[in-house]
Amino acid sequence: MLAISLQFPAKKFHATPWGRQVNEGAVEWPPSPWRLLRALVATWHHKFPDVPEENVRELVEKLAPPPCFSLPPASQGHTRHYMPQVNDDRTKVFDTFVLLAPDEDIVAVWRDVDLSDAQRDLLDRLLGAMTYFGRAESWVCGTVLDTPPAQLEVEPIELGQPAGEGRELVRTLVPILAEDHVNWFTLTREQFREQKLAEQRLAAAKKGKSTDKVKLTSKDELAIANAIPATLFDALHADTSELRRGGWNQPPGTRWINYARPTDAFMTQSPSRQRKNRRGFQRPAVARFALCGRVRPLFTDQLWFADEIRRRLMGCSRAVDRQVRRRTGLNPEDATAATVFSGKFPDGQPLRDPELNHCHCHILCEATQDLRITHVTLFAPMGFDSDDERAIERLVDPRAVRNHPLEWNGYEVQLVLLGMGQPSDFGGINEHAGQSRLLATSRVWESRTPFILTRHLTRKGMPSAETIARDPKLKQLLIDEVRRELSNRPQFQSVAADVTIEPVLEMQRMGTHLNGPLTKWIEFRRERKKGGGAKVGSTGFGFLLTFPHRVSGPIALGYGSHFGMGTFRCVTGPENDES
């Protein structure tokens, strides 16, 4: 059994069925298997010219049987606009699409197909390199699944068979099986020959010549043979415009079958905050913004600035929840912010589960050019679902913030969403190229913002940094506290015991360089205006962390770690090599 997944990050799938006009408002659902094979072949040509043709030929022949589908909840929509034409003429165009959630996916399953490891790897590479499927607006992320879904709602049936109760028939174009293509080629060639002979006999009759001696020349035979693809692989290369000029009423090497899909395939779906990703796909865990404005906040003010962003995020999330409740008939007055932003369950209880500890949203600021904040990153190990993404988009929506712009010290600042994804999508050491050293992968990390203790080291109060530097026992207690903080983060639990922690306690080194002289920890805001959080004193500490192997950021520890305190950035250089 073979299963593949197609996920659409832009939430839309555009594909007009063969033989239909775009303004009819029709869209393929499920997608045509013929379209899928053509997309794989096109990806091979564009992205993997080094892969032998024979390998791709064998792969598409194995995928020729029509698959079954598992389709996600979806609705159908369209836009209409005027398309400029030649001589300033305008044509009204209907753009029809299937709207689906970004974390939902179409799954195609071939029950009787087994691929070798090499073919499976090739298919995974082709799907991973495929940028769109259908029209160019339909961005796609494809992959081979290890575990197919238990239930397949859409099955292929032959023409003439009934759909069954609660189902409707959808005519779909599929390729002819490779073993049947020889017979199809022979029959089609005979039809072309008969048609050509008939044309020549008619022309001879009009000229008063005998039609008995009319026969095809070798040149005619060659032209007919060249007009018909000899194999399934050749048929998938047919150009659509050439097919139309050649008079084909359907692509060569294809046939029609029916799919029986549920009659409610396009029922309007109510988004649900509790909706889970059905097949374990990784939700986006990072949303990265650029910060614009005449006077951006100082990097040392990031604790307060992050608190302001969190307050707005909570409001955006409640607004999204109100919309959901209105659609589902619930009381919008009971709307709450999502757990990923509030850090609490809907009943108000904080996240105490060890697996969810510190997995809600962190708001991390960066200064890559000067003393002022240039980027803001939201990071949530538990991931953002579709409602959370809508809240994040609302945070930067001009219509939503028009009357309440984000201001800092009387100056308006704007957040520009750069993208959402995983830390690896944005991490790196080239900050001039927009990469983030907070999200990089590295063995060695240094403090970027002050680490503030959440527990006392001794019963005698909070010792100063000078005292800790002179007392090896206190220094070890400080190291143990950082190790404990690491062990409380699920992503670092496995390496917390092995990390080397070196406190930086010399006064001339207790700070960070913001493209200039040392900015000391004491210059940072180290206490929130509002809100809780365990905190011991206001002394900021810095550390150098050396892990046994490379780990991925971000790393944020201690008091205010969800608001940018206690962050680390990767250290570049030979010390970062694997030991």
C-alpha positions, 0 to 999 in steps of 0.5 A, a space after each residue: 500500500 502506498 499513501 501520499 499527502 498534499 497540503 496547501 499552505 495558501 488554503 486554496 486548491 485551484 484546478 479546472 477539470 478537463 473539458 470545462 471552461 474556467 468561467 463555469 465555476 467547476 473545480 476538480 475534487 478530488 484532484 485528477 490522478 492524470 494531473 498528479 502524474 503530469 505534475 510529478 513528471 514536470 517536477 522531474 524535468 525542472 528539479 531533478 534532471 540528473 535522475 535517469 528517465 527510466 526511473 521516472 518512467 517506471 514510477 509513473 507506470 506504477 502510479 497509473 492505477 486510480 487511487 482512493 482519496 481521503 478528502 479534508 473538510 472543504 468549502 467552495 468559493 470564487 472571486 470575480 474580476 475583470 482581466 485586462 486584455 489586448 486594446 484595453 479590452 476587459 474580460 470578466 473572469 471567475 476564479 473558482 477554488 476549493 477552500 480548505 484549512 492549511 493544516 488539513 491535507 488531501 491523501 491519495 492511497 494506492 491499495 495495490 501498489 508497492 514501491 521499492 525503497 528507491 522508488 519511494 525515495 524518488 517519489 518523496 523527493 519529487 513531492 517535496 520539490 513540487 511547488 504547486 499543484 493545479 494552477 500556480 496559485 495552489 502552493 503545495 507541500 507533498 510527502 509520502 506517508 508512512 501510515 495511511 488514514 484508516 478511512 478513505 471516503 472517495 473510491 473510484 468506480 467504473 462508468 455506469 455504476 451507481 454512487 450509493 446512498 449519500 454519495 455523488 458521482 464525479 467524472 474524473 480523468 485518469 491515465 490508461 494503465 501502462 499495459 493497456 496503452 499498447 492496445 489503445 495505441 494500436 486502436 487509435 492509430 487505426 482510427 487515425 489511418 481510417 480518417 486520413 484515408 477517408 479524407 484522401 478518398 473524398 479529395 480524389 472523388 472531388 477531382 473525378 479520380 478513382 478511390 480504389 487506388 488511394 492509400 497512405 504513403 510512408 510519410 503519412 504513416 510516420 506522421 500518424 505514428 508521431 501524432 500518437 504517444 507510444 507509451 504512458 510516459 510519452 502521453 504525460 508530456 503532451 502539451 495542452 495547447 498542442 492537444 487543442 490544435 491537434 483536435 484531441 477532445 481529451 488528452 491521449 492515453 487517458 480515460 474517464 472514470 467516476 469517483 463516488 464522493 460524499 454529497 456533503 463534500 463542500 458543506 460549510 465547515 465550522 472551524 474548531 479550536 479543538 480540531 487536531 491534525 489528523 495525520 500528525 503533520 507538524 504545525 507551524 511553531 514560529 511566526 516571524 515579524 519585521 518591525 517598522 517605524 520612525 522610532 522603534 523600541 530599544 532592545 533593552 525595553 523588550 520585556 515591556 514591548 513583548 508584554 504589549 504584543 502579548 496583550 494584543 495577541 490575546 485580544 486578536 485570539 478572543 476576536 477570532 473565538 467570538 467569530 467562531 462562536 457566532 457561527 456555531 450558535 454559541 455565546 460570543 460573550 464567553 470567548 477566550 484567548 487560545 491556550 497557546 497565547 494565554 498559557 492556560 486551559 479554557 478553565 483558567 488552569 495553567 499548563 502544569 503538564 510536564 509535556 506542555 511545560 513552557 510550550 506556549 507562546 514565547 515573544 522574542 525580540 532581536 536587534 540586528 542593526 543597532 540598539 533598537 528592535 528590528 524583528 519579533 519572533 513568536 515561538 510556541 513548541 506546541 504549534 499554532 493551529 488554524 485559529 491561532 494563525 488567524 489571530 496572528 494574521 489579525 495582529 498585522 491586518 491593517 483593517 484590524 489595527 487601523 483604529 488602535 495602532 501599535 505605539 511605543 513612547 508615542 510613536 507608531 510602530 508596525 509589525 510586518 509578518 515575514 512568514 510562519 514555519 519551523 525554527 529551521 526555516 528562519 534560523 542561521 548566522 547571516 542576520 543581514 539576510 534576515 536569518 535569526 541567530 536565536 533560531 539557529 542550530 549550534 553547540 555553543 550559545 551565549 546569553 543575549 538578554 539577562 537571565 533572572 533567577 526564579 528561585 533563591 540560591 540560599 536562605 540568606 537572600 539573593 547574593 550579588 554577582 561578585 559574591 557568587 563569583 568568589 564562592 564555588 558553592 554558590 557558583 555551582 548552585 547558579 549552574 544547577 539552576 540553569 540546568 533545572 530550567 533546561 530540564 523543564 523544557 521538553 526540547 532540552 530535557 535529553 541534553 540538560 544533564 550533559 550541557 557545560 554551563 559557564 557563568 559570566 560573572 566578571 563585571 566587564 563582561 556582564 552584558 551583550 554587544 548591540 553593534 557597539 559597546 557592551 550593553 550591561 544587563 542592568 540597563 535592561 527592563 527586568 520586571 514586567 509592568 503587570 502580570 505574575 511570574 516567579 522572580 528573585 531579585 533583579 540581578 541579571 546573569 549571563 552564561 556560555 552554554 556548550 552542548 554535547 551536540 548541536 541543538 536548535 534554538 530558541 533557548 529562553 530561561 528564567 523569569 520572563 523567558 516568554 517575554 524575551 528574558 534569558 535568551 541565548 544566541 548561537 556562537 559562530 566559530 571553530 568552538 562550534 564544531 562537533 566534539 
